Amino acid sequence: IIMDLRQFKLSSDEEIICEVVEWNDSKTDHIVIRRPLKIFSADDLDPGLRYYIFKPWISMATDTENLSVLNSFHVISETKPSTPAAKYYYEVVHELSQIQDEEFERLSSIYEDSDQFNLLDKENIQIH
């Protein structure tokens, strides 16, 4: 499946960049999206530059395969992102995927170590 990469300006004044999985139609107002990242900007007034940072749109939502639903009534504008924005988007998504994989590996190794997670001392259980 080829995803449609889009940049949205929302009624909340947020800007997000994401892959559109399914567009809204006459039956639904929902746009199904994947890998939504919020666009943050910062101005450096001395040299007159603006910097952009992409972060997960929903806090703590780093799973890059989860789908989200965007209500189309909150979309003020949409466009195809510029080539540099698209390239940076995929770099950030790749980094998030690596972080997610590393976190999964770390947690898996902790749970496999049964001594570390032996929370119940079965010999000293008292029933009251």
NUNUZA-678892 format. One record per atom (N, C-alpha, C): residue number from 1; atom name; x, y, z. Coordinates in Angstrom, 2 decimals, always signed. Layout:
<lodrens>
NUM CA X Y Z $
...
</lodrens>
This chain:
<lodrens>
1 N +0.86 -1.19 +0.00 $
1 CA +0.00 +0.00 +0.00 $
1 C +0.89 +1.23 +0.00 $
2 N +0.64 +2.11 -0.94 $
2 CA +1.39 +3.37 -1.00 $
2 C +0.63 +4.40 -0.17 $
3 N +1.34 +4.99 +0.78 $
3 CA +0.71 +5.98 +1.64 $
3 C +0.82 +7.36 +1.00 $
4 N -0.15 +8.17 +1.30 $
4 CA -0.21 +9.54 +0.80 $
4 C +0.31 +10.46 +1.91 $
5 N +1.53 +10.94 +1.78 $
5 CA +2.12 +11.81 +2.81 $
5 C +1.53 +13.20 +2.68 $
6 N +0.98 +13.71 +3.80 $
6 CA +0.34 +15.03 +3.79 $
6 C +0.70 +15.82 +5.03 $
7 N +0.58 +17.12 +4.89 $
7 CA +0.78 +18.07 +5.99 $
7 C -0.55 +18.78 +6.21 $
8 N -1.00 +18.81 +7.46 $
8 CA -2.30 +19.41 +7.79 $
8 C -2.12 +20.58 +8.75 $
9 N -2.87 +21.63 +8.52 $
9 CA -3.02 +22.73 +9.49 $
9 C -4.39 +22.51 +10.11 $
10 N -4.42 +22.39 +11.46 $
10 CA -5.66 +22.07 +12.16 $
10 C -6.29 +23.30 +12.80 $
11 N -7.54 +23.19 +13.14 $
11 CA -8.26 +24.31 +13.77 $
11 C -7.67 +24.67 +15.13 $
12 N -6.92 +23.77 +15.74 $
12 CA -6.25 +24.04 +17.02 $
12 C -4.96 +24.83 +16.83 $
13 N -4.62 +25.16 +15.61 $
13 CA -3.41 +25.85 +15.19 $
13 C -2.19 +24.92 +15.15 $
14 N -2.41 +23.63 +15.39 $
14 CA -1.33 +22.66 +15.27 $
14 C -1.11 +22.35 +13.79 $
15 N +0.13 +21.98 +13.50 $
15 CA +0.45 +21.46 +12.18 $
15 C +0.99 +20.06 +12.37 $
16 N +0.47 +19.12 +11.58 $
16 CA +0.97 +17.76 +11.64 $
16 C +1.35 +17.30 +10.24 $
17 N +2.23 +16.32 +10.21 $
17 CA +2.62 +15.66 +8.97 $
17 C +2.40 +14.18 +9.22 $
18 N +1.79 +13.49 +8.26 $
18 CA +1.44 +12.08 +8.48 $
18 C +1.17 +11.39 +7.15 $
19 N +1.02 +10.08 +7.24 $
19 CA +0.62 +9.28 +6.09 $
19 C -0.90 +9.11 +6.15 $
20 N -1.58 +9.41 +5.07 $
20 CA -3.03 +9.21 +5.02 $
20 C -3.29 +7.80 +4.50 $
21 N -3.98 +7.03 +5.31 $
21 CA -4.33 +5.66 +4.94 $
21 C -5.66 +5.64 +4.21 $
22 N -6.59 +6.46 +4.70 $
22 CA -7.92 +6.51 +4.09 $
22 C -8.50 +7.91 +4.25 $
23 N -8.94 +8.48 +3.14 $
23 CA -9.52 +9.82 +3.17 $
23 C -10.98 +9.77 +3.58 $
24 N -11.49 +10.89 +4.09 $
24 CA -12.91 +11.00 +4.40 $
24 C -13.70 +10.96 +3.09 $
25 N -14.97 +10.62 +3.20 $
25 CA -15.84 +10.58 +2.03 $
25 C -17.26 +10.95 +2.44 $
26 N -18.22 +10.68 +1.59 $
26 CA -19.61 +11.05 +1.89 $
26 C -20.19 +10.24 +3.05 $
27 N -19.56 +9.13 +3.39 $
27 CA -20.06 +8.28 +4.47 $
27 C -19.45 +8.60 +5.83 $
28 N -18.27 +9.20 +5.84 $
28 CA -17.60 +9.47 +7.11 $
28 C -16.78 +10.76 +7.03 $
29 N -16.66 +11.41 +8.17 $
29 CA -15.84 +12.64 +8.27 $
29 C -14.43 +12.33 +8.74 $
30 N -14.13 +11.07 +8.93 $
30 CA -12.83 +10.67 +9.49 $
30 C -11.79 +10.46 +8.39 $
31 N -10.60 +10.93 +8.70 $
31 CA -9.42 +10.65 +7.87 $
31 C -8.55 +9.72 +8.70 $
32 N -8.27 +8.54 +8.19 $
32 CA -7.44 +7.57 +8.90 $
32 C -5.98 +7.88 +8.55 $
33 N -5.18 +8.10 +9.61 $
33 CA -3.78 +8.49 +9.40 $
33 C -2.86 +7.56 +10.17 $
34 N -1.61 +7.56 +9.75 $
34 CA -0.59 +6.75 +10.42 $
34 C +0.67 +7.60 +10.59 $
35 N +1.37 +7.35 +11.67 $
35 CA +2.63 +8.04 +11.97 $
35 C +2.49 +9.56 +12.02 $
36 N +1.48 +10.08 +12.73 $
36 CA +1.34 +11.54 +12.78 $
36 C +2.41 +12.18 +13.67 $
37 N +3.06 +13.19 +13.14 $
37 CA +4.07 +13.93 +13.89 $
37 C +3.66 +15.40 +13.91 $
38 N +3.79 +16.01 +15.07 $
38 CA +3.49 +17.42 +15.20 $
38 C +4.72 +18.21 +14.79 $
39 N +4.49 +19.31 +14.09 $
39 CA +5.59 +20.16 +13.64 $
39 C +5.74 +21.32 +14.61 $
40 N +6.91 +21.43 +15.20 $
40 CA +7.25 +22.55 +16.08 $
40 C +8.26 +23.42 +15.34 $
41 N +8.13 +24.73 +15.52 $
41 CA +9.10 +25.63 +14.90 $
41 C +9.68 +26.56 +15.95 $
42 N +10.92 +26.97 +15.72 $
42 CA +11.60 +27.91 +16.61 $
42 C +12.38 +28.89 +15.74 $
43 N +12.26 +30.15 +16.08 $
43 CA +12.97 +31.18 +15.33 $
43 C +14.26 +31.56 +16.03 $
44 N +15.31 +31.70 +15.25 $
44 CA +16.59 +32.24 +15.72 $
44 C +16.72 +33.59 +15.03 $
45 N +16.37 +34.64 +15.77 $
45 CA +16.26 +35.96 +15.16 $
45 C +17.59 +36.56 +14.72 $
46 N +18.68 +36.19 +15.40 $
46 CA +19.97 +36.78 +15.05 $
46 C +20.34 +36.50 +13.59 $
47 N +20.43 +35.22 +13.19 $
47 CA +20.72 +35.00 +11.76 $
47 C +19.46 +34.97 +10.90 $
48 N +18.28 +35.09 +11.53 $
48 CA +17.03 +35.08 +10.77 $
48 C +16.65 +33.70 +10.25 $
49 N +16.88 +32.68 +11.05 $
49 CA +16.57 +31.30 +10.65 $
49 C +15.38 +30.77 +11.43 $
50 N +14.69 +29.81 +10.84 $
50 CA +13.62 +29.09 +11.53 $
50 C +13.97 +27.61 +11.49 $
51 N +13.88 +26.97 +12.67 $
51 CA +14.18 +25.54 +12.80 $
51 C +12.88 +24.78 +13.02 $
52 N +12.83 +23.55 +12.51 $
52 CA +11.65 +22.71 +12.65 $
52 C +12.02 +21.41 +13.34 $
53 N +11.12 +20.95 +14.21 $
53 CA +11.30 +19.69 +14.92 $
53 C +9.99 +18.92 +14.79 $
54 N +10.10 +17.63 +14.49 $
54 CA +8.92 +16.76 +14.42 $
54 C +8.92 +15.85 +15.63 $
55 N +7.78 +15.80 +16.32 $
55 CA +7.62 +14.93 +17.49 $
55 C +6.28 +14.21 +17.38 $
56 N +6.12 +13.07 +18.09 $
56 CA +4.82 +12.40 +18.04 $
56 C +3.69 +13.36 +18.39 $
57 N +2.63 +13.30 +17.60 $
57 CA +1.50 +14.20 +17.78 $
57 C +0.76 +13.90 +19.08 $
58 N +0.60 +12.62 +19.38 $
58 CA -0.05 +12.20 +20.62 $
58 C +1.03 +11.76 +21.58 $
59 N +1.06 +12.36 +22.76 $
59 CA +2.09 +12.06 +23.75 $
59 C +2.18 +10.56 +24.03 $
60 N +3.40 +10.09 +24.12 $
60 CA +3.71 +8.71 +24.44 $
60 C +3.29 +7.72 +23.34 $
61 N +2.87 +8.20 +22.22 $
61 CA +2.44 +7.32 +21.12 $
61 C +3.58 +7.19 +20.13 $
62 N +4.50 +6.30 +20.44 $
62 CA +5.67 +6.13 +19.57 $
62 C +5.56 +4.91 +18.67 $
63 N +4.48 +4.14 +18.79 $
63 CA +4.30 +2.98 +17.92 $
63 C +3.97 +3.48 +16.52 $
64 N +4.89 +3.31 +15.62 $
64 CA +4.74 +3.90 +14.28 $
64 C +3.76 +3.15 +13.40 $
65 N +3.23 +2.03 +13.86 $
65 CA +2.29 +1.27 +13.05 $
65 C +0.83 +1.49 +13.46 $
66 N +0.59 +2.14 +14.59 $
66 CA -0.78 +2.40 +15.03 $
66 C -1.45 +3.41 +14.11 $
67 N -2.74 +3.24 +13.97 $
67 CA -3.53 +4.17 +13.17 $
67 C -4.24 +5.15 +14.09 $
68 N -4.47 +6.35 +13.59 $
68 CA -5.21 +7.38 +14.31 $
68 C -6.31 +7.88 +13.38 $
69 N -7.30 +8.51 +14.00 $
69 CA -8.40 +9.07 +13.21 $
69 C -8.41 +10.58 +13.42 $
70 N -8.46 +11.29 +12.33 $
70 CA -8.50 +12.75 +12.34 $
70 C -9.87 +13.18 +11.81 $
71 N -10.58 +14.00 +12.58 $
71 CA -11.87 +14.49 +12.13 $
71 C -11.63 +15.58 +11.08 $
72 N -12.17 +15.38 +9.91 $
72 CA -11.90 +16.29 +8.79 $
72 C -12.44 +17.71 +9.04 $
73 N -13.39 +17.86 +9.97 $
73 CA -13.90 +19.20 +10.28 $
73 C -12.85 +20.07 +10.96 $
74 N -11.80 +19.45 +11.50 $
74 CA -10.74 +20.20 +12.18 $
74 C -9.58 +20.54 +11.26 $
75 N -9.67 +20.14 +10.01 $
75 CA -8.61 +20.44 +9.03 $
75 C -8.91 +21.78 +8.38 $
76 N -7.99 +22.72 +8.57 $
76 CA -8.12 +24.04 +7.95 $
76 C -7.51 +24.03 +6.55 $
77 N -6.37 +23.34 +6.44 $
77 CA -5.66 +23.29 +5.17 $
77 C -4.84 +22.01 +5.10 $
78 N -4.59 +21.53 +3.90 $
78 CA -3.71 +20.37 +3.72 $
78 C -2.91 +20.56 +2.45 $
79 N -1.71 +19.99 +2.47 $
79 CA -0.83 +20.09 +1.33 $
79 C +0.14 +18.91 +1.32 $
80 N +0.75 +18.71 +0.18 $
80 CA +1.86 +17.75 +0.13 $
80 C +3.07 +18.47 +0.71 $
81 N +3.79 +17.83 +1.62 $
81 CA +4.96 +18.50 +2.22 $
81 C +6.08 +18.68 +1.21 $
82 N +6.93 +19.65 +1.51 $
82 CA +8.11 +19.88 +0.66 $
82 C +9.03 +18.67 +0.72 $
83 N +9.91 +18.57 -0.24 $
83 CA +10.86 +17.45 -0.27 $
83 C +11.72 +17.40 +1.00 $
84 N +12.30 +18.53 +1.48 $
84 CA +13.08 +18.46 +2.73 $
84 C +12.22 +18.02 +3.93 $
85 N +10.96 +18.48 +3.99 $
85 CA +10.08 +18.09 +5.09 $
85 C +9.78 +16.59 +5.03 $
86 N +9.52 +16.08 +3.84 $
86 CA +9.24 +14.65 +3.67 $
86 C +10.44 +13.81 +4.06 $
87 N +11.63 +14.24 +3.65 $
87 CA +12.86 +13.51 +3.98 $
87 C +13.06 +13.49 +5.50 $
88 N +12.90 +14.64 +6.14 $
88 CA +13.07 +14.73 +7.60 $
88 C +12.00 +13.89 +8.30 $
89 N +10.78 +13.90 +7.80 $
89 CA +9.70 +13.10 +8.37 $
89 C +10.11 +11.63 +8.43 $
90 N +10.57 +11.09 +7.32 $
90 CA +10.93 +9.67 +7.28 $
90 C +12.15 +9.37 +8.13 $
91 N +13.06 +10.32 +8.29 $
91 CA +14.19 +10.14 +9.20 $
91 C +13.70 +10.02 +10.65 $
92 N +12.77 +10.89 +11.04 $
92 CA +12.23 +10.86 +12.40 $
92 C +11.44 +9.57 +12.63 $
93 N +10.62 +9.17 +11.66 $
93 CA +9.86 +7.92 +11.78 $
93 C +10.80 +6.74 +11.95 $
94 N +11.89 +6.74 +11.18 $
94 CA +12.88 +5.66 +11.31 $
94 C +13.50 +5.65 +12.71 $
95 N +13.85 +6.82 +13.22 $
95 CA +14.41 +6.91 +14.58 $
95 C +13.42 +6.41 +15.61 $
96 N +12.15 +6.80 +15.49 $
96 CA +11.13 +6.34 +16.43 $
96 C +10.96 +4.83 +16.36 $
97 N +11.04 +4.25 +15.18 $
97 CA +10.94 +2.80 +15.02 $
97 C +12.09 +2.10 +15.73 $
98 N +13.29 +2.66 +15.60 $
98 CA +14.45 +2.07 +16.26 $
98 C +14.32 +2.16 +17.77 $
99 N +13.86 +3.30 +18.27 $
99 CA +13.66 +3.47 +19.71 $
99 C +12.63 +2.47 +20.20 $
100 N +11.55 +2.31 +19.46 $
100 CA +10.50 +1.37 +19.83 $
100 C +11.05 -0.06 +19.87 $
101 N +11.83 -0.45 +18.86 $
101 CA +12.42 -1.79 +18.82 $
101 C +13.39 -2.00 +19.98 $
102 N +14.21 -1.00 +20.28 $
102 CA +15.16 -1.11 +21.39 $
102 C +14.43 -1.23 +22.72 $
103 N +13.37 -0.47 +22.89 $
103 CA +12.58 -0.52 +24.13 $
103 C +11.92 -1.89 +24.27 $
104 N +11.41 -2.43 +23.18 $
104 CA +10.81 -3.76 +23.22 $
104 C +11.84 -4.80 +23.61 $
105 N +13.03 -4.72 +23.03 $
105 CA +14.11 -5.66 +23.37 $
105 C +14.49 -5.55 +24.84 $
106 N +14.59 -4.33 +25.34 $
106 CA +14.97 -4.11 +26.74 $
106 C +13.92 -4.70 +27.67 $
107 N +12.66 -4.42 +27.41 $
107 CA +11.59 -4.93 +28.27 $
107 C +11.49 -6.44 +28.19 $
108 N +11.68 -6.99 +27.00 $
108 CA +11.63 -8.44 +26.84 $
108 C +12.71 -9.12 +27.66 $
109 N +13.91 -8.55 +27.63 $
109 CA +15.02 -9.16 +28.39 $
109 C +14.77 -9.06 +29.89 $
110 N +14.13 -7.99 +30.33 $
110 CA +13.81 -7.86 +31.77 $
110 C +12.80 -8.92 +32.17 $
111 N +11.76 -9.11 +31.38 $
111 CA +10.72 -10.08 +31.73 $
111 C +11.22 -11.51 +31.63 $
112 N +12.19 -11.76 +30.78 $
112 CA +12.75 -13.11 +30.67 $
112 C +13.59 -13.46 +31.89 $
113 N +14.12 -12.47 +32.57 $
113 CA +14.93 -12.70 +33.77 $
113 C +13.98 -12.88 +34.95 $
114 N +13.56 -14.12 +35.19 $
114 CA +12.52 -14.40 +36.18 $
114 C +12.94 -14.03 +37.60 $
115 N +14.22 -14.08 +37.91 $
115 CA +14.67 -13.72 +39.26 $
115 C +14.40 -12.25 +39.56 $
116 N +14.56 -11.41 +38.56 $
116 CA +14.36 -9.98 +38.76 $
116 C +12.89 -9.65 +38.96 $
117 N +12.00 -10.47 +38.39 $
117 CA +10.57 -10.18 +38.49 $
117 C +9.84 -11.19 +39.36 $
118 N +10.51 -11.78 +40.31 $
118 CA +9.85 -12.67 +41.25 $
118 C +9.30 -11.82 +42.37 $
119 N +8.17 -11.18 +42.12 $
119 CA +7.61 -10.21 +43.06 $
119 C +6.89 -10.86 +44.23 $
120 N +6.42 -12.07 +44.06 $
120 CA +5.72 -12.74 +45.15 $
120 C +6.63 -13.75 +45.83 $
121 N +6.75 -13.62 +47.12 $
121 CA +7.49 -14.60 +47.90 $
121 C +6.45 -15.63 +48.35 $
122 N +6.28 -16.68 +47.54 $
122 CA +5.20 -17.63 +47.74 $
122 C +5.30 -18.37 +49.07 $
123 N +6.46 -18.48 +49.65 $
123 CA +6.61 -19.20 +50.92 $
123 C +6.08 -18.40 +52.10 $
124 N +6.05 -17.08 +51.99 $
124 CA +5.64 -16.24 +53.11 $
124 C +4.30 -15.54 +52.91 $
125 N +3.44 -16.12 +52.09 $
125 CA +2.13 -15.54 +51.87 $
125 C +1.26 -15.81 +53.09 $
126 N +0.62 -14.77 +53.59 $
126 CA -0.30 -14.92 +54.72 $
126 C -1.69 -14.52 +54.27 $
127 N -2.66 -15.38 +54.60 $
127 CA -4.04 -15.08 +54.25 $
127 C -4.72 -14.56 +55.49 $
128 N -5.39 -13.44 +55.37 $
128 CA -6.05 -12.81 +56.52 $
128 C -7.53 -12.89 +56.38 $
</lodrens>
